[in-house]
Amino acid sequence: MSIVGWIGVGLLAGWLARKIVKDDRTGCLYTMIVGVIGALVGGWLMATIDEAGVDEFSIRSILVAALGAVVFLLVLQAIAGIGPRRRD
């Protein structure tokens, strides 16, 4: 997948994961980084069950990356010992 594909998947998956976890941090770069890390985590999770990970720009790749991003955000929250960040 090209760098543009990774950015696209990262943005969509990061946005979706932030909505699921209710993470109100803002920023396009933050969202993209969460999504790309989620793609790596989701790809690794899929590889452990003998399935293809994130390999092309598709709905399946976005969902796998979003799953990984949700796991990543939940782990970050557990390490930090805080719940979702919300603006008051």
Secondary structure as GFF3:
##gff-version 3
##sequence-region A 1 88
A	DSSP	alpha_helix	3	21	.	.	.	ID=ss1
A	DSSP	alpha_helix	28	48	.	.	.	ID=ss2
A	DSSP	alpha_helix	59	80	.	.	.	ID=ss3
###
